[in-house]
Amino acid sequence: MKTLLISLITLAATALGATAQDAVKLELTGNDQMQYDKKELTVTEGQNVTLTLKHIGKLPKAAMGHNVVILKAGTQIPAFAMKAAPAAANDYIPQDEESKKLIVAHTKMIGGGESDTITFTAPAAGEYPYLCTFPGHFGLMSGKLIVKAK
């Protein structure tokens, strides 16, 4: 009986460990100088990713809004940003079907002192560009999500 109990506890601990490895929490900050604090974020394919974007500046969303949009590997950031620029009513997320298919995940647009958290499943191994789509920000506010193979 004692051996069975130890086996069950070991099995439960292993299962909990696997669950913890399948989830990751990341944080990215943006400021009033149009900068993210990280140029790279790293996860493992299939992980449940919780990403929090915090705007550590003071300026309002209308003047210095930030979001983070993670795009499919190979997406051209300038071309995507040009499609996003006129989409103010949708937090600068383009609504055409072609653009929507390029988005892995995105936060809402936030202003100084605000934050937004999203959860998504990490895609296949590769490098996925991310950017802020507020007009003109992508030149300074971009990076890459590195997804490692399991």
N, C-alpha and C positions, 0 to 999 in steps of 0.2 A: 504493500500500500504506500509506504514511504517513497519507494522508487517511482511509483506511478505519479505521486504528487510532485516530486522533483521534476519528472519529465514534463508534466503539464505546465509547471512554472517556467521551465526552460523554453518550452514551445511558445508560451504566451510572451515571454520577454523577447524572443526572436521575432515574433510577429509585430510587436510594438516597435522594435528597432527598425524593421523594414518600413513600417509606416512613417516613422520619423525621417528616414532617409528619402522617402518619396515626397517630402514636403520641404519647401525652403521659403524663408521670408527675406525679402530684399527691401532696401530703402534707397531712394534717390532724392536728392534735394535740388531745387532750382532757386536762383537768387535774383536780385534786381539788376545784376550785371550780366544777365542772360547766360548763365553758366550752370551746368549740372555739376554735382560734386564728383561724379564718376563717369569715365569714358567707356568702361566695360563692366558688364554684369555677367556672372557665370552661373549656369545651372546644368542639370543633367537631363537628358531627354526623358520625357514622361513624368517628370516631377510636377507636383502641384505647387505652382509658384504664386506667392502672395507678394505683390509689389506695392509699396506705398511711396507716393510722390508727395514731398513736402515743399511748399513754397516758403522759404525762410526770409524772403524779402518783406517789404512793407507796402509796395505799390499795389493798387487794385488790379483786378483781372482785366479791366478794359484798357489799362495802360501797359501792364507787364504780366499778362497771363502766361501760364505754363501748363503744358500737359506732357505726357510721354506716349508716343505712338510707336509700337514695335511692328516692324514690317517684315515681310517674307524676305529670305535671303536673295540677294541680287537686285532688290528694288533700288531704283535710282532716287536718292533722297531729293535732289533739286526738283526733279519732275513731279514727285509726289507733293512736295511743299508748294509748288505752283498751283496744283489742283486744290490744295487745302486753303490757300490764302483767301479766296472769296467765300468760304463756308463759315462765316462768323456765327450764323444762326445755329450751327451744329457743332460748336466748340472747335471750329476749324478742322473738322473731320469731313473729307469729301464724301458725297453721298452717291456718286456714280458707281455702278456695279463693278467696273474694272478696278477702281480704287479700293472699294470695300474688300475685294478678294485679296488685296495685298496686305491687309491689316491682320496681324496675329493677335494683338490686344492693344487697348488704349485706355488711358485715364480720361476723366473730364478735365476741362480747362479750369484752373484754380488761380486765385490771386494771393497776395501777400498774407501770410499767417494761416493759409488754408492747406488742407491735405486731401488726398483721395487714394483709396486702396482698391486694387483690382486683384482678381485671382484667375489664373489660367493654367492650362497644362502646357509644359514646355514641349515645343515641337521637336522634330527630328534633329539629330546632331548637325551643327553648322553655325554660321555667323549671321545674325539677324540685326540689321540696322535699327536704331531707335532715334527719334528726334522730337523736338517741340515744334508743333505746327502753327503756333502764333506767327503771324506774318513777319518775316525777316529773322526769326530766331534760329532756324535750322543751321545757319552758318557756324554758329558757336555752340548750339545746344543739340549735339548729336553724339552717338556712341554706338556700341554694338553689344548685343546679347550673345554671349558665347554659350552654345549648347553642346555639352560633351556627350559622347556616346556612353551608354550604360556599361 
